[in-house]
Amino acid sequence: MKEYSNGVAPSVNEPLQPVAETFGRGAERLGELHLSVRRLLVFVLMSLVFVLAARPISDPDFWWHLRAGKLIFETRAIPRADIFSSTFYGREWVAHEWLSEVLMYSIHQALGYAGLVVCFALVISAAMWVAYRRCAAVAGHPYVAGFAVLLGALAASPTWSVRPQMFSFLFASVFLAVLDGYVRWGSRRAVCWLVPLTALWVNMHAGFALGLALIALTVAGLVLDSWLSDGGRTRRNQSGGDEGRDNSSDESDGNNQSCGDGSDGKSLSNVSDGSPLWRRVGPLALVFAACLMAVALNPNGVRLYLYPFETLTSRAMMKYINEWLSPDFHELMFQPLALLLFATFAAMILSRGRVRPSSLLLLAATGYAALRSGRNVPFFALAAMPLLAEHSWRWLTRQTWGAWLARPEKREAGAGVKVVLNIALFVAAPLALAFLRVGQVAARQASDEARNFPVAAVEFMRANRLPQPVFNEYGWGGYMIWNLYPDYRVYIDGRADVYGDDYLEEFLHTHDGVANWRAPLEREAVRTVFVNPDAPLASLLRQDAGWRKVFEDGQAVIFVRE
């Protein structure tokens, strides 16, 4: 954040440094670093994000991702058909996360579970740092930007874990930063990087479709901004005279940002330079077309164009899988999301500043997605944080008690002491914090794994070589794949796209003991049932003379057909 010698914060009309230009800039020399409350705030903020993101591995899909990465790493081939299940062996499997899975397995081999926790916490922290830079570019003080980022982090954190979706979180954050630079400051060079980023994204996670959606929303937003701006200017011209000039002046005073890209000093959306609309949206439309073509640069080729839509239209996934359900605001973990929603809209209202229609379009689209499925909450947070920071800053600067935010900082410490303190602050402290947190997570990994997964039951199956096929819990399929494949194949696992809606619903009917529950067990010739002790199916089999219980603990119960 730029320091101002006179201690006065910039008005919202004063050009701010584009976020897009921060990419590729080298780090400052250690001797040039200075101690300040602002730098300490950023350090503390990113440290808190890292601590929040570094957590034990609990995602049930993590395990089959790890096994898939091992398979690809060892065979040097990407699977095209299912090999993990006994029920759909040979059916098409679109391994769209293959590169993420190889990275996960490679990190696991080199650094273990602790290394995976560190790497994914860094991925999440990087996404939030980019978001902080966007917030700091539109807010006049890092305290305000820091508040917005902290609230956004708390809202997004329920979805954070060691999983490929975190790469989509990082890519989305970068895409939004680049697109912000294009809209606010006309930074056209940076948007060209979206094409190779799309090619990388499509090989790491199916969330690449979000990148295309963000570009499309930006194009639509520019058209909307231009249309509404032209309409407003026409109305002012028709009113004529001093009244029109006064209204224009009032609107621009603290309500419109006009930030340059270092060349023409004009914003594409906030300043009308008289250029045709196609000049403003044309370059971005071309980038969108190039990104759309880049989607085909993956082992599955054009197949991935339809894959995201197949997932989003899956009836069973949207109905039964927790992360695809709407956030339950009765749960404590979703209260930060409610607060982020309220705070963002309250800030926009209280600031009395103009909100670009394109910003509202992005907020509405991501907000709808977040309220429809909990897994989309992080993307709403990325869209909301800059708006919260910008309009909170505008509101604060209108308050007499908010003037302290513009005071210049005092820096004290001699040159020698300064270097030592900077080393402690910017190197030793983050490393110490990381080691402490990772050590804590690593120490808890075994106990957390035993609490969340059927560790003892899997060892029992391995030692006693129970008969196959096996009917298993949906959430345990991935754990079985990692620990028991190729000796055992699963009945079902977290790859819902492989099994399809009808099969998922049939599985649930069997698991819940309804709707002719025996038929699938007979059809698949199931000889071992491996479920939660509280499952309705377990209660039914306890009373069935044709099945014998061979194992039970607090996590799992195993029945074998007589």
Order of alpha helices (4+ residues) and beta strands (2+ residues): alpha-alpha-alpha-alpha-alpha-alpha-alpha-alpha-alpha-alpha-alpha-alpha-alpha-alpha-alpha-alpha-alpha-alpha-beta-alpha-alpha-alpha-beta-alpha-beta-beta
